[in-house]
C-alpha cells in the first residue's frame, strides 16, 4: 500500500499563498500519477489537480485554474501544490493520492479510497 504524507498547510489570509507537499517513503513516487484533493467541512471530497508520473501533463479543477500549480520532484520523491491568491472557499483538508491515467493524461480521480491524514488549509482574515 502506497503511503503518502501531506504537509505544508496552515492559516493564511485571503490573497496569500501556501505550498503543500506530498511525500512518499519506501517507494518510488515517480511511478505514479498523483492528484490533490480537498474536503471542506460538511462537503464531499473534491479533486483539485493532478500530474502525470513524468510531470509532463497536469490537470486542474476550474475553481483553482490560474491560482494553483502542481509540480513534482521525483528525485526528492515529492509532489507539490503551490496555492496562490487563496480564498476563504479554499479552506479544507487537503489530501494527495494516486490517480487514474488516460493515455498521456491524468484524471483527477483517485485509484482507491485510501486516504492519508491530510493537511489543513484555513484561509481567513
Secondary structure, 3 states (H helix, E strand, C coil): CCCEEEECCEEECCCCCEEEEEEECCCCHHHCCEEEEEECCCCCCEEEEEECCCCCCEEECCCCCCCEEEEEEHHHCEEEEEECCCCHHHCEEEEEEEEEEECCEEEEEECCCCCCCCEEEEECC
